[in-house]
């Protein structure tokens, strides 16, 4: 099907790898993952974004710096930056962080903490150089414009480099962001909450998904007011 078409002509090999004992790890489940070359970028409800690279003959090793989103990671995307050697990461987060309980007498195994970062309507953006000691890279630039929680993010690449980001939100919009200016380009209006927004690789097209079970395809060159195609997922159809 679709997955087979996407990988046709490529040889895939799945490798089970252990993360080094001395490396930092997520305390809970991983909720989002992205791959940039040989780097794995992961985020979780514990409010951490970590990058890993495989050692030549060993386990995965954490890559500094650790990113600080200021909330539980809901979704993330990563790609090579326009500056050689750097990587762009965007993330959507909830306002609460789920952490392991540190009291053995507490009931259950997790606790929910209110984050100190911005609310869930803000998109987080980083431009980072792996294995850098510059900890200023750990703090994001905030892309502000949504009036509801951001539920999904993606990146559009131009010549193999990230140029634009897309975000889906409960405010019934999907928004496009210019990464070089860290500014909003346009908002695509929907009648219902938007759950996902994906760029079509190599094209100026965006695919969005909403809670009305409809998938919309937008050609950003022709119109940002109406999608060129709507695919409805009818129950029992």
C-alpha positions in Angstrom: 0.0 0.0 0.0 1.1 3.6 0.7 3.9 2.6 3.1 5.3 0.2 0.5 5.2 2.9 -2.2 7.0 5.3 0.0 10.0 3.0 0.5 10.1 1.4 -2.9 13.6 1.3 -4.3 15.2 1.7 -0.8 16.7 -1.0 1.3 15.5 -0.9 4.9 17.2 -2.6 7.8 15.8 -2.5 11.4 18.4 -2.7 14.1 17.7 -3.2 17.8 20.0 -1.0 19.8 20.6 -0.4 23.5 21.1 3.1 24.9 24.3 3.4 26.9 23.8 3.0 30.7 25.6 6.3 31.3 23.6 8.2 28.8 20.5 10.2 29.7 17.3 8.6 28.9 13.5 9.3 29.0 12.0 8.4 32.3 8.6 7.5 30.7 7.2 6.6 27.3 8.4 8.3 24.1 5.5 10.2 22.4 7.2 11.5 19.3 10.3 10.7 17.2 12.1 12.1 14.2 15.1 11.0 12.2 17.7 13.3 10.7 20.4 11.4 8.9 21.9 9.2 11.7 20.4 11.2 14.5 17.3 10.1 16.4 15.3 12.9 18.1 12.8 11.9 20.7 10.3 13.6 23.0 8.1 12.4 25.8 5.5 13.4 28.4 8.4 14.0 30.8 9.1 17.3 29.1 12.4 16.4 27.6 13.7 16.3 24.0 16.8 14.1 23.5 18.9 13.3 20.5 20.8 10.1 20.0 23.5 8.9 17.6 24.8 5.4 17.3 28.4 4.8 18.3 30.7 3.1 15.7 30.7 -0.2 17.6 28.5 0.4 20.5 25.1 1.5 21.8 23.2 4.7 21.2 24.8 7.7 22.8 23.0 10.9 23.8 23.9 14.1 21.8 24.0 17.4 23.5 22.3 19.7 24.1 19.1 18.4 25.7 16.2 20.6 24.6 13.9 22.1 27.1 10.4 22.5 25.7 8.7 23.5 29.0 5.9 21.0 28.7 5.0 17.4 27.8 5.9 16.7 24.2 2.8 15.9 22.0 4.5 15.9 18.6 7.8 17.0 17.1 9.6 17.2 13.7 13.2 17.7 12.8 15.3 18.3 9.7 18.6 19.7 8.5 18.9 23.5 8.9 19.9 25.9 6.2 23.2 26.4 8.0 25.4 23.4 7.4 25.9 21.2 10.5 22.8 22.5 12.2 19.4 20.9 12.8 15.9 22.4 13.1 13.5 21.0 15.7 9.9 22.0 16.1 7.5 20.7 18.8 4.0 21.0 20.2 3.5 20.5 23.9 0.8 20.2 26.5 1.0 22.5 29.6 1.5 19.5 32.0 4.5 17.3 32.5 4.1 13.6 33.5 6.9 12.6 35.8 7.8 9.5 37.7 6.9 9.7 41.3 9.8 10.0 43.7 8.0 8.8 46.8 7.7 5.1 47.2 4.7 5.6 49.4 2.7 7.5 46.8 -0.1 5.5 45.1 0.5 4.9 41.4 3.7 5.4 39.5 3.4 8.8 37.9 2.5 12.4 38.9 1.4 15.4 36.8 3.2 18.7 37.2 2.3 22.1 35.9 5.0 23.2 33.5 6.8 26.6 33.8 6.8 27.1 30.1 4.3 28.8 27.8 0.9 27.2 27.2 0.0 24.6 24.7 -0.9 27.1 22.0 2.7 28.0 21.4 4.9 26.2 18.8 8.5 25.6 20.0 11.4 26.1 17.6 15.1 25.2 18.0 18.1 25.6 15.7 20.8 23.5 17.2 24.3 22.1 16.4 24.7 18.6 17.8 27.5 18.0 20.3 27.7 21.7 21.1 28.5 23.0 24.6 26.4 26.1 23.9 23.5 25.6 26.3 21.6 28.6 24.9 20.6 26.3 22.1 18.5 24.3 24.6 15.9 27.2 24.9 13.4 27.5 22.1 12.1 30.4 20.1 8.3 30.6 20.6 6.0 30.8 17.5 2.9 32.6 18.8 -0.4 32.8 16.9 -2.6 29.9 17.8 -5.6 30.4 20.1 -5.9 26.7 21.0 -3.6 23.7 21.8 -1.2 22.7 19.1 -1.7 19.1 18.3 0.7 18.4 15.4 3.8 19.9 13.7 5.8 19.2 10.5 8.6 20.7 8.5 8.9 21.5 4.8 12.3 21.1 3.2 13.8 23.2 0.4 16.9 21.5 -1.2 17.2 19.2 1.8 17.0 22.0 4.3 14.1 23.1 6.5 12.5 26.3 5.3 8.9 26.3 6.7 7.0 24.7 9.5 3.3 23.7 9.7 1.2 23.4 12.9 -2.3 22.0 13.5 -4.4 23.3 16.4 -7.6 23.0 18.3 -8.4 26.6 17.3 -9.6 25.2 13.9 -6.6 26.4 11.9 -3.4 25.0 10.5 -0.6 27.6 10.3 2.5 28.0 8.1 5.6 29.5 9.7 8.7 31.0 8.0 11.6 29.5 10.0 14.2 32.2 8.9 12.0 35.0 10.3 10.3 32.9 13.0 7.0 34.4 11.9 3.6 33.3 10.7 3.0 33.2 6.9 -0.7 32.2 6.7 -3.5 30.5 8.6 -5.7 27.9 6.9 -9.2 28.1 8.3 -11.2 24.9 9.1 -14.6 24.4 10.5 -13.4 21.9 13.1 -10.4 21.3 15.3 -7.3 20.3 13.3 -5.3 17.3 14.5 -2.5 16.9 12.0 -0.7 19.0 9.3 1.8 17.5 6.9 3.8 18.9 4.0 3.9 16.9 0.8 7.6 16.3 0.2 9.1 18.4 -2.6 5.9 20.3 -3.2 4.1 23.4 -1.9 1.1 21.3 -0.8 -0.2 20.7 2.7 -2.4 17.9 4.0 -4.5 18.4 7.1 -6.7 16.2 9.2 -9.6 17.4 11.4 -11.9 15.9 14.0 -14.7 15.8 11.4 -12.8 12.8 10.0 -11.9 14.7 6.8 -8.5 14.9 5.1 -7.9 18.1 3.2 -5.2 18.8 0.6 -4.1 22.4 0.1 -2.1 23.8 -2.8 -0.5 26.8 -1.1 0.4 28.4 -4.5 -3.2 28.6 -5.7 -5.3 29.2 -2.7 -5.1 29.3 1.1 -8.8 29.7 1.5 -10.0 26.4 0.0 -8.5 23.0 -0.3 -8.2 21.4 -3.7 -9.3 18.1 -2.4 -11.3 16.7 0.5 -11.4 13.0 1.4 -14.1 12.1 3.9 -13.8 9.1 6.2 -17.4 8.0 6.5 -18.2 5.5 9.3 -19.1 2.1 7.8 -18.1 3.3 4.3 
